[in-house]
Amino acid sequence: MFRIFVLICILSSNLASSQTLKGKVYDAETTVKGAKIINKSENRFTYSDDNGDFSLTASVGDSIAVHSLFHESQQLVLKPNDFKETVVIELKKITNTLDEVILIDEREKVFDSTKFQSSLHKQLQTEENNFPFTYSDSYTPTIDLIKLGKLVVELFKRKEVDTSLLYASYEDFDTLFSTNAYFNDEFIKSELHIPIEQKYLFLEYLSAQNIPKSLLNGNNNFFLLDNLLKHGESFSKLLQETKP
């Protein structure tokens, strides 16, 4: 009985020392959403929301680490005053130097629809002969759409130079994945194999890739799909490399 009493006292002491840490993450320009805040002392973690706010159970003396894909990591040891008000954590953006990109104007090439249709038919016939199970009655539309999307993009890609070209922003991708019936959270999890808690980081990553905004208008789904698959794979590798 005495041992049980001692155990209860120890547990009560631990619970009493744990408090809720409230904070906000931002950089030099705005608040940072999707940052991962880790309590290394108690093996807990959470993510900042759309406004950069977060809350996490912690105790005085705990070591806290903050990670964000496009920022340098930050660490701090909690003091008593940190629990009396909102802790503000400022992250420094990582500056990347990009290699020069040369754009080639190929607008003079004329799209031959007859040749394209003929080539597409031959490719589809080859796919059906080599992988008949894919085209059986039990196939799933998602898999077929991805295969067809890759096929069409490989058959014909046009590069154009347009000085007035607009690139899709974070808000554009956020709207797309919030309203589109196919490009949604399930697509991010099942097709791109990206954890849904990393969605904010992935949308930020996409907005930095200079993807033409015109691909999101619903008439270029094959080209958009190709971009998302390519950048989804790169993002997954980057996540693995940047794991703390």
N, C-alpha and C positions, 0 to 999 in steps of 0.2 A: 504494500500500500504506500509506504514511504517513497519507493522508487517511482511509482506513478505520479505522486505529488511533485517530486523533483522534476520529472519529465514535463509535467504541465507548466511548471514555473519557467523552465528553459524555453519552451515553445511560446509562452506568453511574452517572455522577454524579447524574443526574436521578432514576434509580430508587432510588439510595441515600438521597436526600433525601426521597422520598415515604414516608409512614408511614400506618398505619391509625389513624384517629381514632375513638375509642369514646365514646359519649355517651348521655345520657338527657334526655328532654324532659318537663317537667311544668308544671302551673300551680298556683294556690293550693289546688286541691282534689284533684287526682289527676294521674297520668301522662297524657301526650297522645299518642294513637295517630294515625297518618296524617299527621303533620307532615312537610313537605317540607324537607329539609336540603340546601342548595346550596353547593358549593364554587365560588364565582364566579371564583376565580383559575385553576382547572384545568377549569372547565366540566363538573363532575361533580355528581350529586345522588343522593339516596336518600330513603327514608321511614322514620319511626319505626314500630316494630311494636306489638303489643298492649300491651306493657309500657312503651312509650315509649322503648325502646332503639334505637340505630342504630350503624352503623359506616360510615366513609367514608375513601377514600384522600385524603390531604392532606399538606401540607408546612408547616413553620414559616413564618409570614408570610402564609399564604393567608387570604383573606377568606371567611367563612362566613355565610350568611343562612339564617334559619329562618322558614318561613311555615306558618301554620295558619289555616283558614277562620274560626274563631271566636276568634282571638287576634291581638294586635298582633305584627307582625314583629320579629325580633331579629337583630342582626348582631354579629359578633365577629371579631377578627384573632387567628389562632392563635399561641400562644407555645410554647416548648419544653416547659414543664411540662404543657401540655394533652395531650401524648402519653404522659405517665407515669401518668395515672390517668383515670378516666371523667369526661368533661366534663359537668357538669350545667347545663342551659339552662332557665331559668324564663321562661315566657311569661305575658303579662297578658291576661286575657279581655277581649273587646270587649263593652261594655255597650250593648245596643240598647233604645231607648225605643219601645214599641209603642203604636199608636193604640188608643183604647178600642174594644172590640168589643161590639156589642149583639146578644144572643141572643134570638131570637123563638121562643116556645113555640107550636108548631103541632101539638101532640099531639091536639088535638081533631078534626083532619082524619082522616077514615076512608078507608082504602085500598080503592078499588073495583077488585077483581081483574078483573072482567069488562071494565070500561072500559079497564083497563091492557092486558089481552091483546089487545083489539080495536085499540087504538092502536099497540101493538107490531107487530102483524101488518101494519097499513097502512104503518108506517114501513119495515119490512123489505121489503115489496113495492115501495115506492118506490125503496129502495136497489138492489134487484135489477134493476129496470127501467132505472135510470140508470147502474148500473155492473155490467153482466152478467158482465164478465170476473172480477170479484171472487168470484162465486158459481159459477164453472166448476169442473170436476174438478181443475184444477191449482192451486186456491187453497191457501194455507198456513193452518193452524189458528191460528197466532199472530196474523196480520193480522185474521182474522175475529173472534177473541176481543176484540181491542182495539176494533174497530169496534162490536161488539155491546155491549161494556162502556160505551163512550161514549154509545151510543144509549139504553140502559136508564137510565143515570144522568140524562141530559137529560130523559127522559120523566117521571121521578118522583123527586123528592128531598124527604125529610122532615127537618125540623130539629127537634131535641128538646133540651130543657134537662134535665139530670140532674146534681144536685149530687154524686152519687156516681160520676160518670163517670171512668174511668181512662184515662189517655193512654199510648200505646205508648212504651216507652223504647228506648234504643239496644240493650239486650240483647234486647228483643222482636224488633226488626227484624233483628238479627244471627242470631237463631234462625230466623226466617222464611226469610231468604235462604240459610241453611245447610241447611235441611231440606225446603223446598218444591220440588216438581217443576217448577213454572212460574216462581215468583218466585225466581230464583237469579242467579248471576253472569252467565250468558248473557243473561238478561233485562235486567240493568243495562247490559251492553255493547250489545246489539243493538236493544233497544226504547227505552231511555232515552238511549242514545248517551253514556254516561258512562264515561270510562276506568276500567278495573278497579282501577288503582292509587289512584283517588280514592274507592273504596268506603267506606273508614272515614269519610271526611269526609261522604259522602252520608248514611250511617246516622246520624251525629251531627246532620246537618241535618234529617233526618226526625224525629228525636226531639225537636227544638225546635219542631215545627209543630203540636203538640197534636192529633195524629191519634188518635181513639178506639181503644183497645186491642181493642175488640170487632170491629173490621174485620179483625183478623188471625186470627179463629177459624175461617176456612174457609167460613163461610156468607154472607160479604159480599164475595166476590171482585170483583164489579163495582164496588162503591164503593171498595174498596181500590185497584183498578186505576186508577180515575179520580184518586184522590189521588196515586198514584205518578207517573202521567204528568204531572200538573200540577206537582208539586213537583220532578220530574226536570227539567222545562223551566226552572223558576226556578233550580234549582241550577246547570244548565249556563250560564245567563246570568251567574250570580254568579261562576262559575269564570273566565269570560272577563273580567269586570270586575276580578277580584282577581289576575290574572296579574302576576308581578313584571316 
